[in-house]
Amino acid sequence: MTPLDLRSFNLFGGLVCTTMGLVLLAVRLHFRSPVQGLGHWGVAPLMAVASALLFGLEGRVPSALVLVGGNGLLLGCNIAMLAGTSRFLHRPWRWWPWLTGTALCLLVLLCFSSVWPDYRVRMMTFASTMAWVCAAHARLLWVHGRGLSARLMGAAMVWQTGVLLVRAVATWWIDRPDTQRFEPVSVIHTVYVGTFGFSVMLLLVGGLLMFSEYLRQRFEHLATHDDLTGVLNRRALATRIDQAHARWQTQRQPYALLLMDVDHFKRINDALGHQAGDRALARVAATLQQGLRASDTLGRYGGEEFMALVTGADAELALSLAEQLCQRLAQQADDDQAPACTVSIGVAVVGAGDPQSDSVLARADAALYQAKAAGRNRVVLA
Ligand SMILES: Nc1nc2c(ncn2[C@@H]2O[C@H](COP(=O)(O)OP(=O)(O)OP(=O)(O)O)[C@@H](O)[C@H]2O)c(=O)[nH]1
């Protein structure tokens, strides 16, 4: 490649990055959501572009400006990407180590440009500092990232770290003290220049994929969970019950349904208002969840009705679990946030005569009705 080719390549990469950066910033503005890091990811490629433009102006603007501005922006781009990833993954972030590292690096570049001009020291310093940022990014993605998109971004960072380190070391063999930035001194230099745009692009694609994966999970959560209590909603619970029934039919793995209704809930609403009623429901759900095993599934069945799917349970186990839940709630006192409530529970265990889960549910419902009729705050097994 001629020097001109390398410059054009640099600018082309910059233009692609601009587009992607603008896409991310538009997404950031559009989704005024708690998603963190998108703004940093969006600004980073714009810094890469500004850097490419400055390098493109070499010879027309003061060389110190190109050196400090161009390299500073390139480092800034990678640090902003790292900050974005860190925030997206909810990791703690501090600017000062990175800004200090950048300032030191730029100081060395200035010294070895105007006081003791030596391209090799500048290359070694800059490539090593960049490698430090990229390695930290790769580590962050590897340790805390999830899924293919995080792996893609991590791979881009490992690749860039490798290229930077090889370029930093190779400078003692392939460069002279007066080598020019866009001189095609070797294949590794061409790869080094090309890698910047390429890995920023891969990072951005990975970032967009990570964001869309986040959105998918968020929508899935909204579609399957009850907003007020955070437990499964009725539709999602029905799916789990159908799956449990299928396992019963194929593998004879039993399950029980605990249908729970808060006692005299209307009185709470009437006496304390609906907001206090809402808080009481959320408290009931949290207490029930704490009392269940990790393998059990809790859902909100209706207004003040909850249902627990207890897998692998016979009547004895289901009954004792239901009794414990009943007692847990009965032992609670009112607190500042929500009044205490008791529940009545109807329990039914799947049996040979249940072609569908509906019949188990109908028995649990009838048992609940009996528990209410018998005075509430109690458990009845169908
Ligand atoms: N605050 C609040 N109230 C709800 C919600 N969903 C249902 N309710 C109320 O729950 C109350 C249920 O009342 P009822 O069906 O008469 O039952 P109850 O007062 O609990 O009496 P028993 O079930 O017979 O012990 C109604 O007042 C509903 O308005 C909710 O999401 N928030």
The ligand as an SDF file (V2000), in Angstrom:
LIG
                    3D

 32 34  0  0  0  0  0  0  0  0999 V2000
  -54.7490   -2.8350   45.8250 N   0  0  0  0  0  0  0  0  0  0  0  0
  -55.0890   -3.8150   44.9970 C   0  0  0  0  0  0  0  0  0  0  0  0
  -56.2590   -4.4690   45.1880 N   0  0  0  0  0  0  0  0  0  0  0  0
  -56.5590   -5.4750   44.3500 C   0  0  0  0  0  0  0  0  0  0  0  0
  -55.7310   -5.8520   43.2920 C   0  0  0  0  0  0  0  0  0  0  0  0
  -56.3180   -6.8740   42.6240 N   0  0  0  0  0  0  0  0  0  0  0  0
  -57.4830   -7.1310   43.2670 C   0  0  0  0  0  0  0  0  0  0  0  0
  -57.6320   -6.2860   44.3090 N   0  0  0  0  0  0  0  0  0  0  0  0
  -58.7370   -6.1890   45.2770 C   0  0  0  0  0  0  0  0  0  0  0  0
  -58.8070   -7.3810   46.0010 O   0  0  0  0  0  0  0  0  0  0  0  0
  -60.1150   -7.4160   46.5920 C   0  0  0  0  0  0  0  0  0  0  0  0
  -60.6280   -8.8340   46.5980 C   0  0  0  0  0  0  0  0  0  0  0  0
  -61.7920   -8.8180   47.3450 O   0  0  0  0  0  0  0  0  0  0  0  0
  -62.7010  -10.0660   47.5240 P   0  0  0  0  0  0  0  0  0  0  0  0
  -62.7160  -10.9050   46.2560 O   0  0  0  0  0  0  0  0  0  0  0  0
  -64.0220   -9.5660   48.0020 O   0  0  0  0  0  0  0  0  0  0  0  0
  -61.9900  -10.9350   48.5750 O   0  0  0  0  0  0  0  0  0  0  0  0
  -61.4220  -10.6200   50.0230 P   0  0  0  0  0  0  0  0  0  0  0  0
  -61.7800   -9.2720   50.5170 O   0  0  0  0  0  0  0  0  0  0  0  0
  -59.9680  -10.9130   49.9350 O   0  0  0  0  0  0  0  0  0  0  0  0
  -62.1230  -11.6720   50.9010 O   0  0  0  0  0  0  0  0  0  0  0  0
  -61.8850  -13.2170   50.9470 P   0  0  0  0  0  0  0  0  0  0  0  0
  -61.1550  -13.6290   49.7220 O   0  0  0  0  0  0  0  0  0  0  0  0
  -63.2480  -13.8100   50.9960 O   0  0  0  0  0  0  0  0  0  0  0  0
  -61.1080  -13.4720   52.1790 O   0  0  0  0  0  0  0  0  0  0  0  0
  -60.9790   -6.4580   45.7780 C   0  0  0  0  0  0  0  0  0  0  0  0
  -61.2870   -5.3250   46.5670 O   0  0  0  0  0  0  0  0  0  0  0  0
  -60.0770   -6.0590   44.6270 C   0  0  0  0  0  0  0  0  0  0  0  0
  -60.2920   -4.6940   44.2280 O   0  0  0  0  0  0  0  0  0  0  0  0
  -54.5260   -5.1270   43.1090 C   0  0  0  0  0  0  0  0  0  0  0  0
  -53.7200   -5.3920   42.2060 O   0  0  0  0  0  0  0  0  0  0  0  0
  -54.2310   -4.1390   43.9830 N   0  0  0  0  0  0  0  0  0  0  0  0
  1  2  1  0
  2  3  2  0
  2 32  1  0
  3  4  1  0
  4  5  2  0
  4  8  1  0
  5  6  1  0
  5 30  1  0
  6  7  2  0
  7  8  1  0
  8  9  1  0
  9 10  1  0
  9 28  1  0
 10 11  1  0
 11 12  1  0
 11 26  1  0
 12 13  1  0
 13 14  1  0
 14 15  2  0
 14 16  1  0
 14 17  1  0
 17 18  1  0
 18 19  2  0
 18 20  1  0
 18 21  1  0
 21 22  1  0
 22 23  2  0
 22 24  1  0
 22 25  1  0
 26 27  1  0
 26 28  1  0
 28 29  1  0
 30 31  2  0
 30 32  1  0
M  END
$$$$
